C-alpha cells in the first residue's frame, strides 16, 4: 500500500511552510481530503489532507523532468519549553516510579544521570541504541526493591 503523507511531512520534504504545502496538496491529483472547512471571515480554514507518496513523486518527477524518489523523514516534535517544564518532568518521573513501586533514591538518581548523559552527549536518533547497551545491575530488580520511602 502507498504511504500517505501528511501536510507537515510534505512541507518538510519540500522545505516549505505547512500553509504552502496545504495549498499545493489541495490542487494535486490523488489527494485524500479528510476534512475541509472553507472557513469564513472570522474563522480560519481547516483542512486535513493525505497525499500518497507515489503521487508526490510523480508530481516532482514531472516538474524535474527526471525520476524523483523521496524518503519520508521523521517529523520533529514541537515540544516547547514552558516555565514549569522541570516540574512536569519531575511529576512524570515520580508517576513512573510509583507505578513501578520504586522508592529507592539511588535508582532515581541513576535514571536522572542517564537522562543527562543522553541529553548532553548523544544525538536523539541514537538514544534507543545507547539505552539498549546500558544494562541495569541485578540490585535494581523488582524482587530486591523495598517499598519504603527513606526519610
N, C-alpha and C positions, 0 to 999 in steps of 0.2 A: 504494500500500500504506500502511496505517496506520503511524504512528510508534509504536514500542514504547518505553515509558518504564521506566526502572529505578526501584528503590526510592529511591535518592538524588535522582533528578530529581523524583519525586512529592513527596518531603519538601521539596525546595527550592521547588517551585511552591506547595505548601500551607503553607509556613513552619511545619513541624513536624519533630520528630525522625525519624530513619530507622526507629526501632523503632515509632513510632506509624504511620508511613506503611506499614510492612510489615503491621501489624495491620489497617489499613484495606484494603490491597490484598488481603489474604487472604480478605476476605468480599465483595469486589466481583465482579460477574459479568464474564466475559470475560478474567479474569486468566490468564496463562500461567504455570503452575507448573513451572519448570525443575528445581528440586531442593527437597525439603522433608524435613528430618530432624526428627522430633519431639523429639529430644534425650532426656535422662534427668536423673536427679538431679544428676549430675556433669558433664554435657555441655550446652553451650549449643545452643539450637535453631538450625539452619542452614536458611535459606530463600533461594531465588533466584526472584523474581517479575518478570514483564514485563506491563505494562498498556498496551493500545492507547490512544493519545491520545484517540480518539473516545469510548472508554468512560469515561475520566475526565471529559471534557467533558459527557457525558450525565449522569453522577452529579452533577457540580457544578450543571448546569442544573436537575436535578430538585430539589436542595436549595435553590437560589436562587429558583426559580420563574420564571426568565427564561433566555434563551440565554446560555451562557458559552463563550467561546473563549479558549484558553490558548496561550501561546507557550512553547516549551521553552528555558529559559536554559541557558547553559553551566555545568556542574558545576565548582565551583572545585577546584583541585588541593589535595591535602592534604600537600604537601611541608612538612615541619617542619625547622627549623634544628637541627642537631646540632653537637656540639663540633668535628667535623672537616669541616664543610661547605666551608671555604675550601680545604682540601687536596683534597677530592674534585672541587671545581670546577677547581682547577689541573690535576689529573690528566686531567679530561675535555678541557680546552683543549689540554694537551700531546698527548693522543692524537689530537685532530683536526688539530693542526699536523703531527704526524708522518705521519698518513695523507695529508695534502695536500703533504707534502715541503716544509714551510715552517719555516725555522730563523732567519728574519730577526726580530731583536728589535723593530724599528720596527713591523713588521706586527702582531706580538703585542701591543705597547703600544697600537696604534691599535684593535685589537679590544677590549682591556680598556677603553679610553676610550669606545668606543661602548656597551659594556655598562653603564658607569657612567652615561652620559647617558640611556640608556633606563630604567634602574632608578630614577634620581633624578627625572627630569623628565617622562617620557612615561607615560600610562596604558597598562597592559598590552594593552588591547584595540586600541591604535593602533600597536603595535610593528611589525607587518608593513608598514603603510603608511609609517612612518618609514624602515624598512630599505630599502624599495623606492626611496625618494628618495635614499638615500646610494649613490653610485657610487664604486667603488674606483678610484684613479688607475691609469694604464697601467703604472706601475712595479711594481704588485703582481701582474702576470700571471705565469702559471706558467713562461713561457719565460725571464723575467729573473731568477727567484729562484735563489739559489745554495743548494746543499745543505750548505754548510759551516756549522758552528756557531762563532760568534765567541767568542774567549776573553777 
